[in-house]
Amino acid sequence: MFLSLLFIILVIFVSMILIFLNYLMSKKEFLDREKVSSFECGFDVLSSSRLPFSIHFFMISILFLVFDVEVVFLIPLINSFLNLNLFEWMFMSLMVLMILYWGLEFEKFEGSLSWIF
């Protein structure tokens, strides 16, 4: 009984020492601007909310999302190789890749991929 009481007192004492050391070494700025403000995609929240936003950045992110999702369609082609003969598999793979390529050429023709306005 005495040993368990001694152990509990020791644990509480070590915990209090660690909490006190943490308090001494911690950063004392409680009103840190970055920690208090919300993060909104790199925009400064304390400035005007009517700043111009580049539509080109938005278009590139949408293109990345679309082509990233379309690449997911390539994964079933690997599994379908076992179920189809070689000619059918090559035809299906070529069709999926051609759709991806035509989409890329359309975006290049439209000018969405050029960074210079």
WORATA-V506836 format. One record per pair of residues at least 24 apart in sequence whose ideal C-beta (glycine too) atoms are under 10 Angstrom apart, sorted by the first residue. I is the first residue (numbers start at 1). GAP is how many residues later the second one is. Records with the same first field share a line. If there is no record, write none. Layout:
# WORATA-V506836
I: GAP + GAP
This chain:
# WORATA-V506836
54: 63
55: 57
56: 55 + 56 + 57 + 58 + 59 + 60 + 61
59: 48 + 51 + 52 + 53 + 54
60: 47 + 52 + 53 + 55
62: 50
63: 40 + 41 + 44 + 49 + 50
66: 34 + 37 + 41
67: 33 + 36 + 37 + 40
70: 26 + 29 + 30 + 33 + 34
71: 25 + 29
73: 24 + 26 + 27
74: 26
